[in-house]
Amino acid sequence: IGSIRSSQPLIMYAAIAYMVLLILPVIKLVIGTQSIYKLRSQGLGKVPGHLKIFLLDASQYLNIKRKVKIFTSTLISSPLTVGFLRPVVLLPVAMMNQLSIEQTQAIILHELAHIRRNDYLQNLVTQIILTILYFNPFIRLLAKTQNLEREKSADNWVIQFEYDSCMYAKTLLLLARQNTVATNKFAVPISGKRSLLLERVEFLLGSRKRRYPSVK
């Protein structure tokens, strides 16, 4: 009982420190959610009609019940998906003239796979957990692993539609080179972090050696 009483001040100070340090992650969380609304409302443009038709056909084939919209955006440098109830696929304006129709269709399929799997909602929950447990490095490691597996799963959906794996891998590399702007952590981008891109490309090209997190 005495040891419990003696540790109470330490627990109280630890709780105070946690609440004070929690302010910064919460601020980042709020800023991130606000920037999502900005992506949905600013810098938007129309995509060619054939891409809208492809999006509609692919959504129906994947049995996506929600209405999916697609726009170009001047605010991003990599394709991404925002929104859960009203998902929006955004394509960077600079990308439209550099990729072939087949490459663009593969990108759209990748984003539709995220929508079909409810990855946006899962990512949102993950970000909230990371905010609350900001002090835990193991949570960040698990989130990194989850992100990689999420992207590899969406990549696999594209390959199942019989798109050439080499073509798709080259598309990912091209998008990664162009991705110079920090992506909103609440969005679901196709290119993802460059540190994880190598394993995704190896997965696409048939070198499926699974890399587990190091003991450290």
C-alpha positions as CSV (number, residue, x, y, z in Angstrom):
1,I,0.0,0.0,0.0
2,G,2.8,2.3,0.8
3,S,4.5,1.8,-2.5
4,I,1.3,2.5,-4.3
5,R,0.8,5.7,-2.5
6,S,4.4,6.8,-3.2
7,S,3.9,6.1,-6.9
8,Q,0.8,8.2,-7.2
9,P,2.6,11.5,-7.7
10,L,4.7,9.9,-10.4
11,I,1.6,8.6,-12.1
12,M,0.0,12.0,-11.9
13,Y,3.0,13.8,-13.4
14,A,3.2,11.1,-16.2
15,A,-0.5,11.7,-17.0
16,I,0.0,15.4,-17.1
17,A,3.0,15.1,-19.4
18,Y,1.0,12.7,-21.7
19,M,-1.9,15.2,-21.9
20,V,0.5,18.1,-22.6
21,L,2.4,16.3,-25.3
22,L,-0.9,15.0,-26.8
23,I,-1.7,18.6,-27.9
24,L,0.7,18.4,-30.9
25,P,-0.6,15.1,-32.4
26,V,-4.2,16.4,-31.9
27,I,-3.3,19.6,-33.8
28,K,-1.8,17.5,-36.6
29,L,-5.0,15.4,-36.7
30,V,-7.2,18.5,-37.0
31,I,-5.0,20.0,-39.7
32,G,-5.0,16.8,-41.6
33,T,-8.8,16.5,-41.6
34,Q,-9.2,20.1,-42.7
35,S,-6.8,19.6,-45.6
36,I,-9.0,16.7,-46.8
37,Y,-11.9,19.1,-47.2
38,K,-9.5,21.4,-49.1
39,L,-8.6,18.6,-51.5
40,R,-12.3,17.8,-52.1
41,S,-13.3,21.4,-52.9
42,Q,-10.3,23.3,-54.4
43,G,-8.2,22.9,-57.5
44,L,-10.5,20.3,-59.1
45,G,-10.9,19.8,-62.8
46,K,-12.8,17.5,-65.2
47,V,-11.3,14.2,-66.5
48,P,-11.9,12.9,-70.0
49,G,-15.2,11.2,-70.6
50,H,-13.7,7.8,-71.3
51,L,-12.1,7.7,-67.9
52,K,-15.5,8.5,-66.2
53,I,-17.1,5.6,-68.2
54,F,-14.2,3.3,-67.2
55,L,-14.6,4.3,-63.5
56,L,-18.4,3.6,-63.7
57,D,-18.0,0.2,-65.3
58,A,-15.2,-0.8,-63.0
59,S,-17.2,0.3,-59.9
60,Q,-20.2,-1.8,-61.0
61,Y,-17.9,-4.8,-61.7
62,L,-16.4,-4.5,-58.2
63,N,-19.8,-4.2,-56.7
64,I,-19.1,-0.8,-55.1
65,K,-22.4,0.6,-53.9
66,R,-21.3,4.1,-53.1
67,K,-21.1,6.7,-55.9
68,V,-17.5,7.3,-56.8
69,K,-16.4,10.6,-58.3
70,I,-13.2,11.3,-60.2
71,F,-11.5,14.7,-60.8
72,T,-8.1,16.1,-61.7
73,S,-6.4,18.2,-59.0
74,T,-3.7,20.8,-59.1
75,L,-3.0,20.3,-55.3
76,I,-1.5,16.8,-55.5
77,S,1.5,15.2,-57.2
78,S,0.3,11.6,-56.8
79,P,-3.1,9.9,-57.4
80,L,-5.1,9.3,-54.2
81,T,-8.6,8.6,-52.8
82,V,-10.3,10.7,-50.2
83,G,-13.6,10.1,-48.4
84,F,-15.5,7.0,-47.2
85,L,-19.2,7.6,-47.7
86,R,-18.6,9.8,-50.7
87,P,-15.3,8.6,-52.1
88,V,-13.4,10.8,-54.6
89,V,-10.5,9.7,-56.8
90,L,-8.1,12.5,-57.5
91,L,-5.6,12.5,-60.4
92,P,-2.8,15.1,-60.6
93,V,-3.1,17.4,-63.6
94,A,0.6,17.0,-64.5
95,M,0.1,13.2,-64.7
96,M,-2.6,13.2,-67.4
97,N,-0.3,14.0,-70.3
98,Q,2.5,11.6,-69.3
99,L,0.7,8.3,-68.8
100,S,-1.0,6.2,-71.4
101,I,-4.7,5.3,-71.2
102,E,-3.8,1.8,-70.0
103,Q,-1.6,3.2,-67.2
104,T,-4.3,5.6,-66.1
105,Q,-6.9,2.8,-66.0
106,A,-4.6,0.7,-63.9
107,I,-4.2,3.6,-61.4
108,I,-8.0,4.1,-61.3
109,L,-8.4,0.3,-60.6
110,H,-5.9,0.6,-57.8
111,E,-7.9,3.4,-56.1
112,L,-11.2,1.5,-56.6
113,A,-9.6,-1.5,-54.9
114,H,-9.0,0.8,-51.9
115,I,-12.6,1.9,-51.9
116,R,-13.9,-1.6,-52.3
117,R,-11.8,-2.7,-49.3
118,N,-12.8,0.3,-47.1
119,D,-9.1,1.2,-46.8
120,Y,-9.9,4.9,-46.3
121,L,-11.9,4.2,-43.2
122,Q,-9.3,1.8,-41.9
123,N,-6.6,4.4,-42.4
124,L,-8.6,7.0,-40.6
125,V,-9.0,4.7,-37.6
126,T,-5.2,4.0,-37.7
127,Q,-4.4,7.7,-37.7
128,I,-6.6,8.2,-34.6
129,I,-4.9,5.4,-32.8
130,L,-1.5,6.8,-33.7
131,T,-2.6,10.1,-32.3
132,I,-3.7,8.7,-29.0
133,L,-0.7,6.3,-28.7
134,Y,1.9,8.8,-30.2
135,F,4.5,7.6,-27.7
136,N,4.5,4.0,-28.8
137,P,7.0,3.1,-31.5
138,F,5.5,-0.4,-32.0
139,I,2.2,1.1,-33.0
140,R,4.0,3.1,-35.8
141,L,5.8,0.0,-36.9
142,L,2.5,-1.9,-37.1
143,A,0.9,1.0,-39.0
144,K,3.8,1.0,-41.5
145,T,3.3,-2.8,-42.1
146,Q,-0.4,-2.3,-42.4
147,N,0.1,0.4,-45.0
148,L,2.4,-1.8,-47.1
149,E,0.1,-4.8,-47.0
150,R,-2.8,-2.5,-48.0
151,E,-1.0,-1.2,-51.0
152,K,0.2,-4.6,-52.1
153,S,-3.4,-5.9,-51.9
154,A,-4.6,-3.1,-54.1
155,D,-1.7,-3.7,-56.5
156,N,-2.7,-7.4,-56.7
157,W,-6.3,-6.4,-57.7
158,V,-4.9,-4.5,-60.7
159,I,-2.8,-7.5,-61.8
160,Q,-5.9,-9.7,-61.5
161,F,-7.5,-7.5,-64.2
162,E,-4.7,-8.8,-66.4
163,Y,-2.8,-5.5,-66.7
164,D,0.9,-6.1,-67.4
165,S,2.8,-6.2,-64.2
166,C,6.0,-4.6,-65.7
167,M,3.9,-1.7,-67.1
168,Y,2.2,-1.2,-63.8
169,A,5.5,-1.4,-61.9
170,K,7.0,1.3,-64.2
171,T,4.0,3.4,-63.6
172,L,4.5,3.2,-59.8
173,L,8.1,4.2,-60.2
174,L,7.2,7.1,-62.4
175,L,4.6,8.3,-59.9
176,A,7.1,8.0,-57.0
177,R,9.6,10.2,-58.9
178,Q,6.9,12.9,-59.4
179,N,5.6,12.7,-55.8
180,T,7.5,15.7,-54.5
181,V,4.7,17.0,-52.3
182,A,4.0,15.5,-48.8
183,T,0.8,13.4,-49.1
184,N,-2.0,13.9,-46.6
185,K,-1.7,11.0,-44.2
186,F,-5.5,10.6,-44.2
187,A,-5.7,10.1,-47.9
188,V,-4.9,6.8,-49.6
189,P,-2.2,7.5,-52.3
190,I,-1.1,5.0,-54.9
191,S,2.6,5.7,-54.7
192,G,3.0,5.7,-51.0
193,K,6.4,6.0,-49.3
194,R,9.4,5.4,-51.4
195,S,10.9,3.2,-48.7
196,L,8.1,0.7,-49.3
197,L,8.1,1.0,-53.0
198,L,10.9,-1.5,-53.7
199,E,9.0,-4.4,-52.0
200,R,5.8,-3.5,-53.9
201,V,7.7,-3.6,-57.2
202,E,9.4,-7.0,-56.2
203,F,5.9,-8.3,-55.4
204,L,4.6,-7.2,-58.8
205,L,7.5,-8.8,-60.7
206,G,7.3,-12.1,-58.9
207,S,10.0,-11.8,-56.3
208,R,7.6,-12.3,-53.4
209,K,10.0,-12.6,-50.6
210,R,8.1,-11.3,-47.6
211,R,10.1,-8.9,-45.4
212,Y,9.2,-8.9,-41.8
213,P,10.1,-6.0,-39.5
214,S,13.5,-6.4,-37.9
215,V,13.9,-7.5,-34.3
216,K,15.2,-4.0,-33.5
